[in-house]
Amino acid sequence: MPAGGGARRRLLTLPALAGGLALLGWLLHHTGLQPIWQRLRALGWAAPLVFVPYLFITMVDARGWRLTMPAPGRVPLLGTMLSRMAGEAVNSLTPAAAVGEPVKAYLLRRWHVTAADALASVVISKTALVASQSLFTALGVGAFLWRLDRPRLATGWLVALCVGCVAFTAALIWVQGRNPGMALWRWVRRVAPRARLVERLEAGTSAFDRRLREFYRAEPRTFLHATSLHFLAWLMGAAEVVVMVTLIGGSVSWLDAFIIESLSQPIRATAILVPAGIGTQELGGVWLSTFLGMCEADAVTLWLLKRARELLFDSIGLLYLAQRGGRHALQAT
């Protein structure tokens, strides 16, 4: 990556991070630390339980990614989980660059997965993840409108959004069948014909494109299976909301938990320059939770627990990345 591009990205990211931290500080000041502390104390010995749902979510998502590999049994489930956690941690730190996806592919080299097959599995899994997330969000919009007692509007939007999800997923698959690797290689060759990257890309792009074509042609059921697992993981996120709120002494219905979890996804996506969506994720999540009737202290505590869970799993991922040669992985991307 050119040094100038990295410097420009830092110039954008640092103010965004400062703004996000300022939002988080304002939110804590507005709510007050005392009521939040009371709810955290209510956790007691059960505090570790707040991390259990996401452990299963990570396991299910890893299983979905593993299905897209040429030889799924070659990479153990634990290794897939840790590689995915490492990539997601890097994505949190570089939200506008999505550097974590190549990192995931790089970490599969330990199990002798070729670069082309590893990167293709990441792309296919990401497609399945986006498809399942789009459907999850569409259902959340429908549930939200139904919750507001607008059943006709809910039905109309749900049908329209689901059709859009199918069309969008079909478009992604179509693009992946049109040799995207070779298209990228030709573009790089025109822009920088003497760059070493051109030679590195040329060797693997054909195998990458071939793997994408073969997968979608020969394994459509596997893609649906992977998408279903990712969708299950999104649903388990609603269970995480219920578990966290219950452990701090609050209450939330399963419908509201589903709405909170599904609509919080686009809220975070809007803050693309803020690392980990810090501040913006909490503010948007708290607003949505209180709009649905949750008291502010419960809502703030819920999103702080989600942030703590994210920090824990990202830390594990970064430690694993460091153990497996993190500097080389980032340079390779």
VMD Tcl script that draws the C-alpha trace (Angstrom):
set ca {
  {0.00 0.00 0.00}
  {1.45 3.43 -0.88}
  {2.64 5.43 2.06}
  {0.57 8.42 0.99}
  {-2.63 6.39 0.97}
  {-1.91 5.07 4.46}
  {-1.19 8.59 5.73}
  {-4.43 9.94 4.25}
  {-6.39 7.11 5.79}
  {-4.88 7.84 9.20}
  {-5.76 11.52 8.82}
  {-9.38 10.49 8.33}
  {-9.45 7.71 10.90}
  {-7.94 9.55 13.87}
  {-10.51 12.40 13.91}
  {-13.28 9.82 13.36}
  {-11.99 7.82 16.33}
  {-11.82 10.95 18.47}
  {-15.36 11.85 17.48}
  {-16.58 8.34 18.29}
  {-14.94 8.40 21.72}
  {-16.48 11.82 22.36}
  {-19.93 10.41 21.51}
  {-19.37 7.49 23.86}
  {-18.22 9.84 26.64}
  {-21.28 12.05 26.16}
  {-23.55 9.01 26.29}
  {-22.01 7.83 29.57}
  {-22.26 11.33 31.05}
  {-25.89 11.70 29.97}
  {-26.91 8.35 31.46}
  {-24.77 8.58 34.58}
  {-22.19 6.10 35.77}
  {-24.04 5.07 38.92}
  {-27.02 3.30 37.29}
  {-24.68 1.60 34.81}
  {-22.42 0.41 37.63}
  {-25.41 -0.98 39.52}
  {-26.35 -3.11 36.53}
  {-22.81 -4.30 36.02}
  {-22.61 -5.31 39.68}
  {-25.82 -7.31 39.22}
  {-23.89 -9.63 36.91}
  {-21.84 -11.00 39.82}
  {-20.50 -14.50 39.27}
  {-22.53 -14.78 36.05}
  {-20.43 -12.12 34.27}
  {-18.56 -14.64 32.04}
  {-21.91 -15.86 30.70}
  {-22.30 -12.68 28.64}
  {-19.53 -13.97 26.36}
  {-20.99 -17.44 25.82}
  {-23.53 -16.59 23.07}
  {-20.89 -14.98 20.89}
  {-18.62 -17.99 21.31}
  {-21.32 -20.10 19.66}
  {-21.92 -17.39 17.05}
  {-18.23 -17.47 16.14}
  {-18.33 -21.25 15.96}
  {-21.33 -21.26 13.60}
  {-19.85 -18.55 11.37}
  {-16.56 -20.44 11.21}
  {-18.42 -23.57 10.23}
  {-20.10 -21.63 7.41}
  {-16.72 -20.40 6.13}
  {-15.21 -23.86 6.44}
  {-17.83 -25.30 4.08}
  {-16.58 -23.07 1.26}
  {-13.04 -24.48 1.36}
  {-12.00 -27.12 -1.21}
  {-11.19 -29.65 1.54}
  {-13.12 -28.56 4.66}
  {-11.64 -31.32 6.80}
  {-8.12 -30.02 6.20}
  {-8.59 -26.96 8.43}
  {-9.78 -27.70 11.99}
  {-12.80 -25.81 13.29}
  {-10.76 -24.13 16.05}
  {-8.20 -22.93 13.50}
  {-11.00 -21.57 11.31}
  {-12.51 -19.77 14.31}
  {-9.21 -18.16 15.31}
  {-8.37 -17.16 11.74}
  {-11.78 -15.58 11.35}
  {-11.46 -13.76 14.67}
  {-8.08 -12.39 13.61}
  {-9.49 -11.12 10.31}
  {-12.51 -9.53 11.98}
  {-10.25 -7.83 14.51}
  {-8.19 -6.30 11.71}
  {-11.40 -5.21 9.97}
  {-12.46 -3.44 13.17}
  {-9.21 -1.50 13.21}
  {-9.34 -0.68 9.48}
  {-13.08 -0.32 8.76}
  {-12.68 1.48 5.43}
  {-10.07 -0.89 4.00}
  {-11.38 -4.41 4.80}
  {-7.79 -5.61 5.22}
  {-9.01 -8.46 7.41}
  {-10.31 -10.54 4.51}
  {-6.87 -11.18 2.94}
  {-5.54 -11.79 6.47}
  {-8.03 -14.63 6.90}
  {-6.85 -16.18 3.65}
  {-3.20 -15.78 4.64}
  {-3.71 -17.59 7.94}
  {-4.97 -20.70 6.13}
  {-1.49 -21.29 4.71}
  {-0.64 -23.16 7.90}
  {-2.88 -26.02 6.71}
  {-1.41 -25.96 3.18}
  {-4.42 -24.28 1.58}
  {-3.27 -22.55 -1.60}
  {-3.54 -18.77 -1.76}
  {-6.09 -18.97 -4.59}
  {-8.32 -21.48 -2.78}
  {-8.04 -19.59 0.52}
  {-8.95 -16.24 -1.01}
  {-11.79 -17.80 -3.00}
  {-13.21 -19.34 0.19}
  {-13.08 -15.92 1.87}
  {-14.91 -14.29 -1.04}
  {-17.57 -17.03 -1.20}
  {-18.09 -16.99 2.56}
  {-18.31 -13.20 2.54}
  {-20.95 -13.43 -0.17}
  {-22.94 -15.90 1.91}
  {-22.51 -13.67 4.96}
  {-23.71 -10.56 3.12}
  {-26.68 -12.46 1.68}
  {-27.71 -13.73 5.12}
  {-27.17 -10.31 6.72}
  {-29.28 -8.63 4.03}
  {-32.11 -11.08 4.69}
  {-31.72 -10.65 8.45}
  {-31.93 -6.86 8.15}
  {-34.93 -7.11 5.79}
  {-36.76 -9.26 8.34}
  {-35.78 -6.75 11.02}
  {-37.33 -3.87 9.06}
  {-40.51 -5.90 8.62}
  {-40.59 -6.79 12.33}
  {-39.99 -3.14 13.28}
  {-42.90 -1.92 11.16}
  {-45.10 -4.71 12.49}
  {-44.09 -3.67 16.02}
  {-45.32 -0.16 15.15}
  {-48.68 -1.69 14.20}
  {-48.20 -1.14 10.46}
  {-48.80 -4.69 9.12}
  {-49.51 -3.70 5.49}
  {-46.46 -1.50 5.29}
  {-44.42 -4.24 6.98}
  {-45.54 -6.82 4.44}
  {-44.83 -4.55 1.47}
  {-41.36 -3.61 2.65}
  {-40.54 -7.18 3.60}
  {-41.44 -8.49 0.13}
  {-39.57 -5.68 -1.62}
  {-36.46 -6.06 0.53}
  {-36.39 -9.85 0.20}
  {-36.63 -9.58 -3.59}
  {-33.83 -7.04 -3.45}
  {-31.73 -9.41 -1.34}
  {-32.14 -12.23 -3.86}
  {-31.32 -9.93 -6.79}
  {-28.29 -8.48 -5.00}
  {-26.93 -11.93 -4.12}
  {-27.49 -13.15 -7.68}
  {-25.59 -10.11 -8.96}
  {-22.66 -10.83 -6.64}
  {-22.49 -14.43 -7.82}
  {-22.74 -13.34 -11.46}
  {-19.82 -10.93 -11.03}
  {-17.74 -13.65 -9.40}
  {-18.33 -15.85 -12.43}
  {-16.93 -13.21 -14.79}
  {-13.23 -13.68 -13.90}
  {-12.87 -10.84 -11.35}
  {-9.31 -11.88 -10.56}
  {-8.15 -11.48 -14.15}
  {-10.00 -8.17 -14.41}
  {-8.13 -6.90 -11.36}
  {-4.83 -8.15 -12.78}
  {-5.38 -6.34 -16.09}
  {-6.22 -3.13 -14.24}
  {-3.10 -3.34 -12.07}
  {-0.98 -4.12 -15.15}
  {-2.23 -0.95 -16.85}
  {-1.73 1.24 -13.79}
  {1.66 -0.13 -12.72}
  {3.07 -2.45 -15.41}
  {6.46 -2.83 -13.69}
  {5.22 -3.38 -10.15}
  {6.10 -6.66 -8.45}
  {2.43 -6.99 -7.53}
  {1.61 -7.63 -11.20}
  {3.73 -10.77 -11.28}
  {2.34 -11.97 -7.93}
  {-1.25 -11.50 -9.10}
  {-0.78 -13.11 -12.50}
  {0.24 -16.45 -11.05}
  {-2.81 -16.92 -8.87}
  {-5.67 -15.09 -10.55}
  {-6.54 -17.90 -12.96}
  {-6.75 -20.46 -10.16}
  {-8.79 -18.03 -8.07}
  {-11.30 -17.40 -10.86}
  {-11.49 -21.11 -11.67}
  {-12.28 -22.00 -8.05}
  {-15.09 -19.42 -7.94}
  {-16.65 -20.75 -11.16}
  {-16.36 -24.37 -10.10}
  {-17.84 -23.75 -6.67}
  {-20.97 -21.93 -7.82}
  {-21.48 -24.40 -10.67}
  {-20.90 -27.63 -8.74}
  {-21.79 -26.72 -5.13}
  {-24.90 -24.51 -5.04}
  {-26.26 -26.51 -2.09}
  {-23.05 -25.89 -0.17}
  {-23.48 -22.16 -0.74}
  {-27.05 -22.35 0.58}
  {-25.83 -24.37 3.56}
  {-23.13 -21.79 4.34}
  {-25.67 -18.96 3.97}
  {-28.05 -20.76 6.33}
  {-25.33 -21.13 8.96}
  {-24.45 -17.45 8.75}
  {-28.16 -16.60 9.03}
  {-28.38 -18.81 12.11}
  {-25.45 -16.88 13.60}
  {-27.31 -13.61 13.03}
  {-30.36 -15.06 14.79}
  {-28.17 -16.10 17.70}
  {-27.22 -12.44 18.04}
  {-30.80 -11.79 19.17}
  {-30.35 -14.47 21.84}
  {-27.21 -12.63 22.96}
  {-29.28 -9.49 23.53}
  {-31.79 -11.44 25.65}
  {-29.03 -13.08 27.71}
  {-27.21 -9.80 28.39}
  {-30.31 -7.84 29.33}
  {-31.58 -10.65 31.57}
  {-28.23 -10.95 33.39}
  {-28.21 -7.23 34.27}
  {-31.69 -7.52 35.75}
  {-33.64 -6.06 32.86}
  {-36.18 -7.54 30.49}
  {-36.63 -7.55 26.72}
  {-38.98 -9.49 24.49}
  {-37.62 -11.81 21.83}
  {-39.23 -9.65 19.13}
  {-37.54 -6.50 20.42}
  {-34.23 -8.34 20.76}
  {-34.54 -9.45 17.14}
  {-35.28 -5.89 16.01}
  {-32.40 -4.45 18.04}
  {-29.89 -6.94 16.68}
  {-31.05 -6.80 13.06}
  {-31.29 -3.01 12.76}
  {-28.04 -2.37 14.62}
  {-26.15 -3.85 11.63}
  {-26.87 -0.96 9.22}
  {-26.34 1.52 12.06}
  {-22.74 0.39 12.44}
  {-22.21 0.19 8.68}
  {-22.99 3.91 8.32}
  {-19.90 4.82 10.38}
  {-17.44 3.27 7.93}
  {-14.49 5.48 8.93}
  {-14.81 4.99 12.70}
  {-12.70 2.05 13.97}
  {-15.06 -0.64 15.33}
  {-17.90 1.88 15.03}
  {-17.04 3.06 18.53}
  {-19.45 5.64 19.87}
  {-21.72 5.53 16.81}
  {-22.65 1.90 17.43}
  {-23.48 2.61 21.08}
  {-25.42 5.81 20.35}
  {-27.48 4.25 17.56}
  {-28.05 1.04 19.51}
  {-29.14 2.90 22.64}
  {-31.51 5.10 20.65}
  {-33.11 2.08 19.02}
  {-33.35 0.16 22.31}
  {-34.95 3.06 24.18}
  {-37.32 3.72 21.28}
  {-38.59 0.17 21.73}
  {-39.21 0.80 25.43}
  {-35.99 -0.26 27.19}
  {-34.83 2.08 29.95}
  {-31.74 4.09 29.08}
  {-29.48 2.60 31.75}
  {-30.31 -0.95 30.61}
  {-29.71 0.04 26.98}
  {-26.34 1.69 27.67}
  {-25.20 -1.27 29.78}
  {-26.26 -3.68 27.04}
  {-24.16 -1.90 24.43}
  {-21.21 -1.55 26.76}
  {-21.32 -5.31 27.32}
  {-21.43 -5.82 23.56}
  {-18.39 -3.57 23.27}
  {-16.58 -5.53 26.01}
  {-17.36 -8.79 24.22}
  {-16.07 -7.38 20.96}
  {-12.84 -6.21 22.62}
  {-12.30 -9.63 24.17}
  {-12.75 -11.60 20.96}
  {-10.79 -9.06 18.90}
  {-7.94 -9.28 21.41}
  {-7.89 -13.06 21.08}
  {-7.85 -12.70 17.30}
  {-4.99 -10.19 17.35}
  {-2.98 -12.37 19.72}
  {-3.45 -15.30 17.37}
  {-2.46 -13.13 14.42}
  {0.68 -11.99 16.23}
  {1.54 -15.60 17.04}
  {1.15 -16.58 13.39}
  {3.31 -13.80 12.00}
  {0.98 -10.82 12.02}
  {3.45 -8.42 10.39}
  {4.00 -10.76 7.43}
  {0.23 -11.29 7.11}
  {-0.44 -7.55 6.92}
  {2.43 -6.99 4.50}
  {1.11 -9.79 2.29}
  {-2.20 -7.95 1.96}
}
mol new
graphics top color blue
foreach p $ca { graphics top sphere $p radius 0.5 }
foreach p [lrange $ca 0 end-1] q [lrange $ca 1 end] { graphics top cylinder $p $q radius 0.2 }
display resetview
